[in-house]
Amino acid sequence: MWGRGFLIPQVVKTIRLTWSHRHFFTMQLKTKEFRSLFTDGLNALAEIFQKHQFELRIAGGAVRDLLSGNQPEDVDFATTATPEEMKQMFQTAGIRMINNKGEKHGTITARLHNENFEVTTLRVDVQTDGRHAEVEFTTDWQKDAERRDLTINSMFLGLDGTLYDYFQGYEDLQNRKVCFVGNSALRIQEDYLRILRYFRFYGRVATEPGQHDSDTLEAIRDNARGLAGISGERIWVELKKMLVGNHAAHLLELIYELDLAQYMGLPADVSIVEMKQVYQRTQGSSPKPMTVLSALLRGPEDVERLDLRLKISREEKTLGIFLVKHRRDLVKGHDENDSLKPFTDFITDSREPDAQSKVLELLKYQGERKLLAELHRWSVPRFPVSGHDLRRLGITSGKEIGATLQELRDVWKKSRYRLDKEELLSTISRS
């Protein structure tokens, strides 16, 4: 079966051939992560392509993940077969195809053994406008690799474990370097979103901040204006991933140094110092992207402007507004025995949806690790008294019922939510 019979011990063999100042590198991969990919679905897919004598290889990010010893979340495939040839193969084999939206870009999605497999024909860019590309199909693996953004994303892995690396991606991955394929400026001008993809992958791959190639940064600075033509939704997808990755504070500072912020909906007058402090405080607490980013936002108006440009979700917008409104005034209490009280009182009184999850993000922002752990264990208590209970005691005025309920709620909070219905109602009879 594929994934077993073709695998050989992981002894690295390299071939280096100079092709227009490029190097071809190959090796054999044998890891448990690679072997685990070979499900019944993939074995069946491989047999179809082998039968019709078309090459099929794992492509892009999955190769990078496997070479890093990680299990890929998604596995994409590339092939020398055209979309029409793939459709004929799958139809002949009785394989169902789904989601035909990718067909014009060369991608066919086949469903085998309850698994979906996206397979894309090798392509070359014929024309680009900085956002999209018109492509032609090819059978040249090197040309397809050349059109990809970063060297670490331009490798292919055969189903026999053979790595195909045309642009020193493996070497860059080993050295924890992030480099564009070929000429940085040309790669960026093909799709200006690659500027943010560079930052995002730097956070995933690089071990230290600030180890950038100066020519790469210069190419980014020179093409910063191109981000103005990229949709906010696409920018936000990349920015969110960068914000929760490594070196996010360094990369955010770099976004300002390279004059990118103005094209991304970020405010001009910001406190880089506070942003770095917040990033440091949130380390290890799994903050949401907006929690880190809000350190750059001065008030609700900045959140509104960010939303206009990036089209953030309603949940992200309300969290951003909450954080900039309460990061200074909603702080831990002075009572050492109950410093969580201001936060729990806010939650029990709040009419905001998901108040507790917002306060958890606030505690991450403030770096209150101990209180964060306590609030994670805390459940919102239910106020035990209702208006119906007061009517049974003879209180009929709506205004009086409202005032009494508020008084009882205050007593209940002071008791740290311990008093039950009878104990609370008894305070009325004594008054």
N, C-alpha and C positions, 0 to 999 in steps of 0.2 A: 504494500500500500504506500501511497505518497506520504512523505514525512517519516517513513521508517527505512524502507529499503534503500533510499537514495542518500541517507545521511551517513557521513563518515566522521571519524573522530576529529575534534576541533584542533587541527593542526593548520596554522596559518600559512598559506602559500600566496605569494604576491607576484603579480606581473605588472611591470610599469612600462607603458609604451607612450612615447611622446606624440600627441596628436594636436598640432597647433598649440603647443605649449600647455597642453592639458595632460593629466596622468590618469591612466586606467589602473585601478586597484581591485584585486579580488581576494577573497578568502572563503573559508568554509565555516559556517555557523552551526553549532550543535548545542542547544540549550534546552532546558525543560520548557521555557516560555515558548520557544519556537515549535517544539514538538506538540505542545498543547493546542496549537492552532488547527491541527489536522483532525477535524471532526468528520463525521460521515458526510456532511454537506460539502466541506472543502475537498475531500477526497473525490467525491462525485464530480464536482466542478473541474478539478484537475484532469480527471479522466476524459471529460468531454473535449477539453482543449487539446489534450495529447492525441486523442483519436483524430481530430481534424488538423493536427500538425500546426497549431498556433501556439506561440509562446505566451506563458502566463507567469507574471511575477508579482510579488508583494511590493507596494510602492509607498513612497513618502514617509509620513510620520511613524507608521508602524515599524518600518525598518529602523528608524532612529531609536524607537523605544526598545526594540529587541536587542539592538547592539549595546544599549545602555543597561541591559539586564532587567528591563521592565516588561510587564505584560501589556500589550497594546489594548486600549479601550475600543478602538475601531481599526479595522484592517481594510485598506483599499487595494485594489489590484489593477495592474496595467497589462495590456496585451497588444500583440501585433494584429489581431483581428479587428476589422471595422465593425461599427455597430450593426450594419446589415448582415455581415457574416456571423456575428454573435447571435442575432435574432434567428437566423436560419438554423444554427446549431441547436439553440435552446428549443425552438419549435419542433425540430426533428426528434429531440430527446424527450419531448413532452414536459419541458420545464416551464413553469409559470414565470412571466416577467411582470414586474410592478413598477410604478412610479416612472413613467416615460418622460418626465420633465427634463431629465438629464441627457436625453438622447441627442439633442442638437449639439451638446458639448462632447459627445462621444461616450457617454456613460450609459451602460445597460445594467439594470438591477435584476438579478435572477434569484428566485427563491427555491432552495434545495434543502430538504430535510428540516423544514421549519426555520431555516436561517436565510437571511438576505445577504447577497454578495454584490457589491458594486464593482463593476469591471469597466475600465475606461481605455479606449483606444489611444495609443501613443499619438502625441500631437506636436505641432510646431505653431508658433504664433505668426500669423500673416500680417496682422495689423492690430495695434493697441491704441487706446486713447487715454491711458492712465487710470481707467476704471475697469474696462472690459477688453477682451481680446477676441478677434476673429481667428479661428484656427483651421489648420488643415491636418489631416491624418497622415501618419508616417509609420514606417516599420523600423526606424532608426532610434534605438534606445538612448543613444548619446544626445540626439537632438531634443528628445523629450526632456531629458535631465537638464539640458541647458536652459530651457524655458522656465524652470522652477526657481523659487525665490532664493533659498539658502542652501549652501552645500550640504548641510546635515539633513535636508529634506529632499535631496535630489538622488538618493541611492535607491537601488532595486535589490530585491532578494528573491532568488529563484526558489522554487519549491523543493529543490534538492539541497538547499542550504547555501548556495553560492551567492556571495555578495558581488554586486556590480556597482562600482563607484567610479564615476568619470571625473569628478571635480574635487577630490580630496576631502570628501565629507567625513569619511571614517577617521582620517587624521585630525580634522577639526574637532570632531566629537571627542576623540581621545584627549585632545588638548584643551577641551572645554571652550572652544572658540566659535563665535557666530560670524559667518562671512556670507556675503552674497555670492551667488554663482556668477563668475566672470566679472564684468564691469558693474560696480555698485550703482552708479547713476542710471545706467540703462535698465537694470532690473527694477529700480524704483520707478522710473518713468513709465514702465509697462503697467504698473499698478501701484499708485502712491500709498495704498494701504500697507504695502510691504515695509514702510517705515515703522509702523506700529508692530508688525509681525517681527521685525528685527528686535525691537525692545522686548516683546513678549518672550521670544525664544532666548534672548540673552538672560532673562530671569530664570528660565528653565535649565539652561546649560552652563552658564559661566559660574565659576566658584567665587569670584571676587568682583565687586563693582569697579567700574572705571578702567577696565582693561579692553578698551575699544581701539580699533584701528583708526588712526586720525583721518585717513582718506575716506573711510566709511562715514564717519561723522560729518565730514565736509560735504559728502554727497547728500546726506540727509538734510543738512542745513540749506544747501543750494536748491533742494526740491521741496522745501517745506510747504510752499504755497499750493502745491498739488493736492494737499489734504483738504483744501477748501472744496474741491469737487467730489470728494468721497462722501457717501451718505452717512448721516449720523449713526444709523443703526449698525453699519459695518464698523465704524470707528469704536462704538461702545462695546461691541463684541470683543475686539482685541484689547481695548483698554481695561475692561473688567478682568480679563485673564491676567494681564500684567499686574494689576493692583493687588492681587492675592498671590503673586509669585514672589520669588526671591528678588532682592535689590530694588523693590518697588519705589522706595524713597529716592534712591539714586537715579532711577530712570525717570521719575516725575521731575526731578530737578533738571535732568538733561533735556526733557521736553521743553522746559522754559529757556534753558541756555541756548537751545537750537532754534528758538522762535517758532515752535510748533503750536504752542498753547492757543494762540489767537485763532487758529483754524479748526480747533477742536471743541470750542464752546467753553473753554476753561477761563476763569477770570484773570485779568492782567495783574492786579495788585494783590499779591498773596504773601503769606508768611511761610517761606520754605522751612524755617526753623521749627515752627509748630508742626508742619507736615511730617518732618523727620521724627519729631518727638512722638507723635501719634503712631507713626509706623512702628517705631521701636516698642511702644507700649503694647501694641496689638499682636506682636509676634507670639506665635504659639497658641493664640486664642481663636484662630479661624475666623477673622472678621469678614464681613461682607464687603464687596468692593466699594460701595458707597460710604461705608464707615471710614475707610482710609481716605477716600477722595474728599470727603466733607471737611477735612482739615484745611483744604484750599479754598473753601467756600465761606464767604464772610457772613452771609445771611440768606433768608428765603429767596431774595431776588436773584442771587447767584444760582440757586437751585432751579429757579424758573428759567433762567437763560440757558442753563445746561440742558434742561429738558427740551427747550426749543431746538437746540442743535443736535442733540444725541438721541432724542426720542426714548428716554429712559422709561421704565415701566412705572405704573402708578405706585406700586409698593416701594420701588427705589426712590421715587420722588418724595413720598411721604416720610420715608426714613431720613432722607437728607434734610428735609425741613425740620423734622423732630430734633435731629442732632445739632443743627446750627442754632436752634432756639433754646435748647436745654443743656448744652454742654458746659455752660458756666453756672447756671442757677440750680440745676438738679444734681446735688452732690451729696456725698455721704454725711450722715448725721454726726453730731458731737458725742452722742452717747456711745461709749466704747462697747457696751453690752448689746447695743442694737443699732449699729451704724448703717444697717440696711433699711431702716425704717422710712426715710424719705422716698426711697424707690418703691417699696411695697405700698406705701400710702398712695403714691402717684398712680400705681397700677390699679389699685382697688377703686380709686376715685375717677379714673380716666374713662372717657367714652370713646377713646381712640381704638380702632381695631388693632389687634396684635400689639397692645401696649407693652406686654411683658417682653416680647421679642425685640421691640425697639429699645427698651431699657437695657436689655442684655447687650445690645450693640453699643449703647452709651457707656456702659461699664468697661467694655473693651476699649473704646475711645479714650476713656479716662485712665486706663491701666489698672483698674481695681480688680485684680485677679481673685483675691479672697472673696469679695462681695459677689463677683461673677459666679464663682462656684456655689456660693450660698443661694443665689437667686435661681440657679439652674435646678436646685433641689426643692425650691419653694413652689407651692401650688397656690393659685389665687383662691382665697377662701370665699365662701358665699355668705353674704350678709343675711342673717337668719330672720330678720323682721320685715314684714310687708305692710302695705297700707291696710290690707284686710285685717291684720292682727290689731291695728289701732282702732279700726271701726268697731271691732268686737269689744273694745274697752270703752266705747262711747264717744270716741273722737270722730266727728263727722265733717268738720270743715276741711275742705281740700287744702287750704293754705296752712291750717294747723297741722294736718297730717304731714305735709311736706317739711315743715319746720321741725316737727318732732322726729321724723325719720332721719334728718340731717344731724340732730342732736344725738340720737342713738348711734348713728354711724360714727360720730366723733368719739363717743364713749367706747364703742367697739374697737376702734383703731387704737385708742390709748391702752386697751387691755391686751393689745397685740393679737386681736381677733379671737380671744379665748372665750369671751362671754357668749353664752347661748341665748336662745330666744327668751326663755323664762327670766334669766338673769337681767337681760336688757329691759324687758317690759317691767320688771320690778322697780327699776330706777324711775319709771314714770309715776308709779303709785306713791313713791316716797317724795315726789316733788310737789 
